Amino acid sequence: MYFKDRRRSPRVNVRLAFSVSVLRQTKLKRLNSCDRALKGHTRDISAHGLALLLPQIQLDGYHLAAEGREMQLILELPAGAISMVILPKRYEKLDGAELGCNYLIGARIVRMEEGDRERYQNLVSGGLKPAELKTDLEAN
């Protein structure tokens, strides 16, 4: 590992598909998601953060792990997708690609709708059985 392990919450090793897009601030001080999204998968998740595997580190000219850049993440769960806003804390280029992904981003969860938060917390605390967590990535 290139960065110090600063984990505070127990991790659940699970590969879930996601899409991520950059949040931009408009002139009216609202946050809007970029039109384009990048697809990847999780390496692990916790109550407060996620480890994300991505094929590239830039999207639409934005560096995804730039300091203070919030991103919109749509996490695919068996019972339907959940949405959250995340803040990248660190990243590294992997020595070898994992399922076509060359970058690892460690991100903190900033906010999420209450219903999505409840579903996510159930996942982290073991509310879903491992057999339910199979994704398209594992099926191939």
C-alpha positions in Angstrom: 0.0 0.0 0.0 1.2 3.5 -0.8 -0.9 5.3 1.7 -1.2 4.8 5.4 -4.2 2.7 6.5 -6.4 5.2 8.3 -9.6 3.2 8.4 -11.9 4.0 11.3 -14.8 1.7 10.4 -14.9 -2.0 9.7 -14.9 -2.8 5.9 -17.1 -5.2 4.0 -15.2 -6.6 1.0 -17.8 -6.5 -1.8 -17.8 -5.8 -5.5 -20.7 -3.6 -6.4 -21.1 -1.8 -9.7 -21.4 2.0 -9.6 -21.3 5.1 -11.8 -19.7 8.3 -10.7 -20.0 11.8 -12.0 -18.5 15.2 -11.0 -20.6 17.7 -9.2 -20.3 21.2 -10.5 -21.4 24.4 -8.8 -23.7 26.6 -10.9 -24.0 30.4 -10.9 -27.0 29.9 -8.6 -24.8 28.0 -6.1 -26.6 24.8 -6.7 -24.7 21.6 -7.4 -25.4 19.8 -10.7 -24.0 16.5 -11.8 -22.1 16.4 -15.1 -23.9 14.6 -17.9 -21.2 12.0 -18.3 -20.5 9.3 -15.8 -17.7 6.8 -15.3 -18.4 3.2 -14.4 -16.4 1.1 -11.9 -16.8 -1.2 -9.0 -16.2 -1.2 -5.2 -13.3 -3.0 -3.6 -14.8 -2.5 -0.1 -17.4 -0.4 1.7 -17.9 0.9 5.3 -20.4 2.9 7.2 -18.5 6.1 6.3 -16.7 5.5 3.1 -15.9 3.4 0.0 -12.9 2.1 -1.9 -13.6 2.6 -5.6 -11.9 0.9 -8.5 -12.0 3.0 -11.7 -10.5 2.6 -15.2 -9.3 6.2 -15.4 -8.8 9.1 -13.0 -10.2 11.9 -15.2 -13.7 12.6 -16.5 -14.6 15.6 -18.8 -11.3 17.3 -17.9 -11.8 16.9 -14.1 -9.4 15.0 -12.0 -11.7 12.8 -9.9 -9.5 12.8 -6.8 -8.9 16.6 -6.8 -9.0 18.2 -3.4 -12.5 19.0 -2.3 -14.3 17.9 -5.4 -17.6 16.3 -4.5 -18.9 13.5 -6.8 -22.3 11.9 -7.3 -22.2 8.1 -6.9 -24.9 5.7 -7.9 -24.3 2.4 -6.3 -26.1 -0.6 -7.8 -27.7 -2.9 -5.2 -29.7 -6.1 -5.9 -32.9 -4.3 -4.7 -32.2 -1.1 -6.7 -29.7 1.7 -6.9 -28.9 4.2 -4.2 -27.4 7.6 -4.6 -24.9 9.4 -2.5 -22.5 12.3 -2.6 -18.9 11.4 -1.9 -15.6 13.3 -1.3 -12.4 11.6 -2.5 -9.7 11.6 0.2 -6.9 9.8 -1.5 -6.1 7.8 -4.6 -3.4 5.6 -6.1 -2.5 4.1 -9.5 -2.6 0.3 -9.2 0.4 -1.7 -10.3 -1.9 -4.2 -12.0 -5.4 -3.7 -13.2 -8.3 -5.2 -11.3 -11.1 -6.1 -13.7 -9.9 -3.4 -16.1 -9.6 -0.8 -13.4 -6.2 1.0 -12.9 -7.0 3.4 -10.1 -8.2 3.1 -6.5 -10.0 6.0 -4.9 -10.7 6.1 -1.1 -13.8 8.3 -0.6 -15.8 9.5 2.4 -19.6 9.6 2.2 -20.8 13.2 2.5 -24.6 12.9 2.3 -27.4 10.6 1.2 -31.2 10.5 1.3 -32.5 8.9 4.5 -34.1 5.9 2.8 -30.9 5.2 0.8 -28.8 5.6 4.0 -30.9 3.0 5.7 -30.5 0.5 2.9 -26.8 1.2 2.7 -26.3 0.7 6.5 -28.2 -2.6 6.3 -25.8 -3.7 3.6 -22.7 -2.7 5.6 -24.0 -4.3 8.8 -24.7 -7.6 7.1 -28.4 -7.1 6.2 -27.8 -8.7 2.8 -26.5 -12.2 2.5 -23.3 -12.7 0.4 -25.3 -14.7 -2.2 -27.5 -11.6 -2.8 -24.4 -9.5 -3.5 -23.4 -11.2 -6.8 -23.0 -8.6 -9.5 -22.6 -8.7 -13.3 -18.8 -8.5 -12.7 -18.7 -11.8 -10.8 -21.0 -13.5 -13.2 -18.5 -13.1 -16.1 
